[in-house]
Amino acid sequence: MKSLFGGIPLAMEWVLIVAIATPPVLKWVRLQGIRWLYILAFSFLMAHALTPLCRWAALRFSILDVPDARKKHGAPTPLLGGVAIYVAFISSMMINNIIDRQVLAILLASSLLFLVGLIDDIKGLKARIRLGAQVAAAVVIMLGGIKLNLFPPGLLGDSMEVFLTVVWILGITNAMNFLDGMDGLASGLSAIISFFLGMVAFQTNQPFLGWFALAMLGSSLGFLPHNFLLKGPAKIFLGDLGSTLMGFILACLAVKGEWAQNDPIVSFAAPVLIFGVPIFDMTHTTIARIVTGKVRSVREWVEHTGRDHFHHRVYRMLGKSKLTVLSIWAYSACLGVSAVVLRNARTLDAILLVLQGIVASLLFVILEFRAPTDNYKG
């Protein structure tokens, strides 16, 4: 069996993974101070080598995404790509012995979502069960000490922080899931967001946050060649397991991070810009569905599916899936660059950069009204 990585036999990739996981190599990595590079490489290789095996298992046990009127792909496609992401991410953290209370909370909560997502991809679960699992995972995160710190201590302030933490985690988690509608879109966005989270982490001397971000970056990049091919459709999909897990971990990293000292505007602006695409998609889609009467309750919001997300609207403007994905990647990268610039920015600069992102998003909204309404095939 060959991988997609330059035609290298899959067995050779596994030999390399085992070789770099040996104690002498790990000791050398720590002595050289290149743990960040090791985490990136290990998670990449693990995700890349595991994905063909996950694809084989999905085909063997008929765990497939079957096309319907809402989906664009033309043939049943294997799921379980999220298994490769999960194993690569977790193993890269564990093998580097990166464990503290907060890290353990993220690993436990991610494992909960992994189990629920796996059952969902295999058998299907009701939306409210998935949402309940996400809320439980968010509670685990907060018990581990990962929570927004925005208000003065006290009952009201603490309650608001808990509420906003849950809203943030659930919002980003589901936004990434909703954006997993075209080959490579969610995995590419995960890589871009992880990259900029890592850059800000190293700018602000937050090694744990940086290591986490690099583990997700490597896992996403390792999976991406199987999910986004220049010619032909994806070989495997993330599944709800993969996209939900990516969104959840990235949302938790944003809460864990320290974004600025003594400047709440900059602290708020940096993660908003980095997560600009999922935030815009979730906000725009939710408002549009409420205004048009498509959803009238939280339950309807959770269970509603449709072709009105950001990538659907951009596709109607451009008419090509891969061009749509590349355009959204580019937009996300531009917002990420703005977030990196905030490191030494003034409060006014932060406000202007956020306004710039909002204006760019509004341009998409304006342009979509001039696009055909019926050229999304699938």
N, C-alpha and C positions, 0 to 999 in steps of 0.2 A: 504493500500500500504506500502511495506517495502523498505527501502533504502538498499544499499549494505554495509552500515557501521555496520558490525556485526549483521545484521538482525534487527536493531532497527527500529521500525515503523517510517515512514517518518513524521507522525504527531508529534512524540516526538522530532524529530530534529527541527521542526519549533517552538515548544514550547520553546526549549532551546535557539534558536536564538532570539525569542521575549524577553525572560527573561534577556539575557545578553545585550540587547539593551536598557534597561530601564535606565532612568537618574541616579538613585542611583548606579547602577553597573558602569556606565560610570564615575561618579564622583570618585568612589572608585578606579577604574583602574588608573585614572590620579594621585590621591593622592599616590598610591603605586608605581608609576613610571614604570608600566608594560604595557605601551601602545603598545609596540612592540609585546608582547605576545598576547594581545587582538586582534590586527589587524590580526595576523596570524591565530588565532583561529576563529575569526568572518568570515574572507574571506573563510577559509576552510569549515566551516559549511554551509555558504550560497551557495557556489558552489556545495557542495555535496548534499544539500537538493533540490536545483533548478534543477539539472541535470535530475532526473527522470521526473519532470514536463515538461522540455523541450523535453525530449524523447517522452512523451505522446503527446505533441502538434505536434511534427514532424510526428508522426504516424497518428494522427487524420487528419492532413491537407496534408498528403502525401509529406512532405518535406524530401525527401530521396536521398541518394547517391546510384544510380543504377550502378551495376558493368558493366564494359566494358573491352575492350582488354588491356587498360592501367592500370587497377586497380586490386588489388589483392583479395579484399574481395569477397566472393561468393554469398552474398544475399543483397538485398536492405537494407541499414542501415540508421536510422534516423540521420539527421543533427541537427543544432541548439545548439550544445554543446557550441558554442561561446557565446550564449546568457547568459548562466549560468556564464561563465568566466567574461563577461562584467559587469553584475549586481553585482556579488560578489566583483569584484575589485572596482567599483565605490562606492558601498554602504559602503565598509569598509573605504574608504577615507572620504566620506561625514559624516558618523556617528561619526567619530573621529575629525571632524571639522578641517581637515588638508587642508587648502585652502590658497594659495597665488597666485600671478600673474602667476608663472610658473606652479603651480599645476593646476590652472584653464585652462591654455593653453593645458595641456596634457589631461584634462578631456573633453574639447570641441573638440579637434582633434580626440580623441578616439571615441567620440560620432558620429562624422562625418563618420568615418570608420565603426562604428557599423551599421549605417543606410544603407550605401552602401553595406556592407557585407551581411546584412540581405536580401536586395533585390536580391543580387547576388545568395545567397543560395536558395532563393525561386523561382526566375524567370530566373536567369542567366544574366550576364552583359558581354559586350565585355571587353577584357583585357585593351584596351586603356582608357576606362571609369574608371576602377578600378585604373589604374596608375594615372589618372588625380586626382582622389580623394585622393590618397596617397600624391601627390605633394601639393595639397591644404592643407592637414593635416600638412605636413611638414612646410608650410608657416605659419600656425597658431602657430605652436610650436616656430618658430623663432620670430614671433611678440610678443610672450610671454617672450622672453628673453633667450630662450634655444638655444644656438648656440655654435659650436666649437670655441675655442679661441687658434689659432695656429700661427697667423701672426701679425706683427705690424699693428696698426691702419692705415687706409688709404683706398683709393678706391680699389686698387689691393688686399690688404690683406683682406678687408671685403668681396670682391667678391669671393675670394677663399674660405673663411670660409663658406659663404652661399652655394656655390657649393658643398663643401665636406660634409656639414651637410645634404643636400638633398640626396647626393649619399649614405651616411652612412644609413640614415633612410630608404630610399627606398630599399637599398641592404639587410639589415637585415630583414625588413618587408617581402620581397618576399622570402628570403632564408628560413625563418621559414615556410612560406606557402608551399614552394617546399618540405620541409622535412616532411610535414604532409602526409606521404604516407604509414605508417604502424601504427598499433594500439599502441597508447601510446607514439610514438616517439616524436612528437612535444610538447605534454603536459609535458612529462618527461624532455625534453631539457629545456623547459621554467622554470620548477621547479629548475633544476640544475643551470641554468644561474641566476635566481632570487636569489637563495641561496648564490651564490658567490658574486653577486652584493651587497647583504645585508651584507655579512661579510666584504667586503672592505669598505662599507659605515660606519659601526660601528668602523672599524679600524681607519678611517680617520675623525671620529666625524661629519658625515653628516646624522643627524637623518631623515630629510625629504626623502632623497634618500633611506635610510634604510626602512622607513615605506612603501614607494612605492614598494620596492623590496619584502617585506614581504607580502604585499597585493597580489602581483602577485604569490608569492610562495604558499600562502594558497589557492588561486583560482585554481592554476594548480594542487595542490595535492588533492583538493576536487573533481576535475573532473576526475583525473587519475584512480581511482578504477572502474569507469564506462567505461573507454576507453581502459584499459589494464588489461585483465583478464588472470590469469595463465592458465585457461582452457576455451577454447571457444573464439569466436571473440568478438570484442567490441560491447557494447550495443548501443553506440551513437558515432558519430564523431564530431569533432570540427567544421567542415565546413570551407570554406574559411574565413568566418567571424571570427572564433575563432583563427585560426593560424595566419591570418594577424594582428589581434588585438594584439595578444601576441607579435609578432615580432616588431610591431610598438612601443608599450609601452616600451619594453625592450631596443630598440634602442634609444628611447628618454631618458631613464634613464642613458644610457651610456654617452650621450651628456651632460646631466645635471650634472653628477658627476665630482668631482675634484679628480683626480687619483694620483697626486703627486705634491709636491711643488718644484719648481726650478729644475725639472728633466724631460724634455720632452720625453726622451726615456722611462722612467718608466711609465709616463703618457700615452704614446702610447701603451706600451706593455701590461698593465693590461687588458684593455677592449678587445684587440685583442685576448688574451689567453682565457678570459671568453667566448667570442663569437667565439671561434676557429672553432667549427663544422659548424655553418652556413656560416662563412666566407670561409672556405675551400670548402664547397659544392658549393657555388655560384661562387667562383673563378675557381675551377676545371671544373665545368659544362660549364661555359661560354666560357672558353678557348677551351675546347674540341669541343663545338658546332661550334665555329668560325673556328677552324682549319679544321674540317671535312666538312665545308660548309653548316651545317644545319641551321645556321642563318647568314643573311647578312645585317641586319639592326636592329635598336632599336625596331621597331615594330615586326619584326620576333622574336626577343629575348623575348619580352614580351608575345607573343602569343604562342610560341613553348612549347609543352609538350612532355615528353618522359620518358623512364625508364633508364635514365643515371645519376640519382642523387646518392649521397653518399650512402643512404640506399639501393638502388638497387644494387650498386656495392658490398657492404658488404654482401648483401643477396646471391649474386652469389658465394661468397667465402664460406659462412657458410651454406646456404641451409635451414635455419630455421628463421622464422620471429621474434619470441620472442628472440632468441639468438642474432639476428642482432640488435634489439632494445637495449638489455642489453649491448651489446658491444659498441654501439655508446654512450649510457649513461655513461659507464665507461670511455671512451675516453674523453668525455666532462668534467667529474669530475676531471680527471687527469690534464687537462689544467687549470681548475678552481683553483685547489690546487696550481699550479705554479703561478697563478695571486696573490693569497693570500700571498705567500712567498715574493712577490715583495715589500711588505710594507716597509721592512727595507733593501732592496737590493741596491747594487751599480748599476751604469749604465751598467757595464760589465755583471753583473748577469742578468739584464733584457734582454740584447741582447742574452745571452746564453740560457735563458729560452724560448725566442721566437724561436731561432734556433732549440731547442729541439722539440717544437711543430711542426715546419716545417718538421723536419726529420721524426717524427712520421706520419705526413700526407703523406709524400712521400712513406713511407712503405706501406700504404694502396694502393697508386697508383701502386706500383710495384707488390703487391700481386694480384691486380685485373686482371692483365694480365695473371695470371696462373689459374684464375677461369673460369669455363664453361660460355659460353655466352648465353645459352638458358635455364637455369634452374630457371628463374624468372617466376613463374606461375601467371597468372591473366590477 
